[in-house]
Amino acid sequence: MKINLLKASKYLAILTIVLFANAANAQTTTKDSSKVKTATITYSVSDIDCKTDSKMVETALYRKKGVKSVKTIDDAITIVYDPNKVKPEELKSIIENTGTCEDPNAKVHKVKIKTP
């Protein structure tokens, strides 16, 4: 009987050490998501004539590090981004320098901040 109790207490001690080690390790590897800040901006964009044009602009924006999401509705593009990684002027420039499905080298998009 004593042997079984000794074995059980050793296993319990080992299990406790493993559980505490895992809990401590999990705390050190967890990212603090409260430090990640995002901003949202909506632009009014001219000459987005088809879905392919809007997809080309969305793809160009997603290539920029810091862009979290892009939503296009008609001539409005709403972008959620990390202001520590990308500035609104850079986003505007990306849109203006993206071509159209008819001419990928065209720079026809005019961009203005959309007022609510």
C-alpha positions as CSV (number, residue, x, y, z in Angstrom):
1,M,0.0,0.0,0.0
2,K,2.8,2.4,0.8
3,I,4.4,1.8,-2.6
4,N,1.2,2.8,-4.4
5,L,0.8,5.9,-2.4
6,L,4.5,6.9,-3.0
7,K,4.1,6.3,-6.7
8,A,0.9,8.3,-6.8
9,S,2.4,11.2,-4.9
10,K,5.4,11.2,-7.3
11,Y,3.1,11.2,-10.4
12,L,1.0,14.0,-8.8
13,A,4.2,16.1,-8.2
14,I,5.4,15.6,-11.7
15,L,2.0,16.4,-13.2
16,T,1.8,19.5,-11.1
17,I,5.3,20.7,-12.2
18,V,4.4,20.0,-15.9
19,L,1.1,21.9,-15.6
20,F,2.7,24.9,-13.9
21,A,5.5,24.9,-16.5
22,N,3.0,24.9,-19.4
23,A,0.9,27.6,-17.8
24,A,4.0,29.8,-17.3
25,N,5.1,29.1,-20.9
26,A,1.7,30.0,-22.2
27,Q,1.7,33.4,-20.4
28,T,5.1,34.3,-22.0
29,T,4.1,33.5,-25.6
30,T,0.6,35.1,-25.6
31,K,0.5,38.3,-27.7
32,D,-1.1,41.3,-26.1
33,S,-3.6,42.3,-28.7
34,S,-4.5,45.5,-26.9
35,K,-1.3,47.1,-28.3
36,V,-2.4,46.7,-31.9
37,K,-4.3,49.8,-32.9
38,T,-6.2,50.2,-36.2
39,A,-7.7,53.1,-38.0
40,T,-10.4,53.2,-40.7
41,I,-10.6,55.6,-43.6
42,T,-13.1,55.7,-46.5
43,Y,-12.2,57.1,-49.9
44,S,-14.4,58.1,-52.8
45,V,-12.7,56.8,-55.9
46,S,-13.4,57.8,-59.5
47,D,-13.3,55.5,-62.6
48,I,-13.9,52.2,-60.9
49,D,-16.1,50.9,-63.7
50,C,-16.2,47.2,-63.1
51,K,-15.6,44.5,-60.5
52,T,-12.2,43.7,-62.0
53,D,-11.1,47.3,-61.4
54,S,-12.2,47.2,-57.8
55,K,-10.4,43.8,-57.3
56,M,-7.2,45.3,-58.8
57,V,-7.4,48.1,-56.3
58,E,-8.2,45.8,-53.4
59,T,-5.3,43.5,-54.3
60,A,-2.9,46.4,-54.5
61,L,-4.0,47.7,-51.1
62,Y,-3.7,44.2,-49.5
63,R,-0.1,44.0,-50.7
64,K,0.8,46.9,-48.4
65,K,2.0,45.8,-45.0
66,G,-0.4,47.2,-42.3
67,V,-3.6,46.9,-44.3
68,K,-6.0,44.8,-42.4
69,S,-9.1,44.8,-44.5
70,V,-10.5,46.5,-47.6
71,K,-14.2,46.8,-48.6
72,T,-15.4,48.3,-51.9
73,I,-19.0,49.4,-52.4
74,D,-19.6,51.2,-55.7
75,D,-17.1,54.1,-55.7
76,A,-16.3,54.0,-52.0
77,I,-13.4,52.1,-50.5
78,T,-13.2,51.5,-46.8
79,I,-9.8,50.5,-45.5
80,V,-8.9,49.3,-42.0
81,Y,-5.2,49.7,-41.3
82,D,-2.4,49.8,-38.7
83,P,-1.4,53.5,-38.5
84,N,2.0,52.5,-37.2
85,K,2.8,50.7,-40.4
86,V,1.0,52.7,-43.2
87,K,-0.2,56.2,-43.6
88,P,-3.3,57.5,-45.4
89,E,-1.2,59.3,-48.0
90,E,0.4,55.9,-48.9
91,L,-3.1,54.3,-49.2
92,K,-4.2,57.1,-51.5
93,S,-1.1,56.8,-53.6
94,I,-1.6,53.0,-54.0
95,I,-5.2,53.6,-55.3
96,E,-4.2,56.4,-57.6
97,N,-1.3,54.3,-59.1
98,T,-3.4,51.2,-59.7
99,G,-4.6,50.8,-63.3
100,T,-7.8,49.5,-64.8
101,C,-8.7,46.2,-66.4
102,E,-8.6,47.9,-69.8
103,D,-5.2,49.5,-69.2
104,P,-3.1,48.2,-66.2
105,N,-0.7,51.2,-66.7
106,A,-3.4,53.9,-66.6
107,K,-3.4,56.2,-63.6
108,V,-7.1,57.3,-63.9
109,H,-8.3,57.0,-60.3
110,K,-9.0,60.2,-58.5
111,V,-9.2,59.8,-54.7
112,K,-10.9,62.0,-52.1
113,I,-11.6,61.3,-48.4
114,K,-15.3,60.5,-48.3
115,T,-17.3,62.6,-45.8
116,P,-20.1,60.9,-43.9
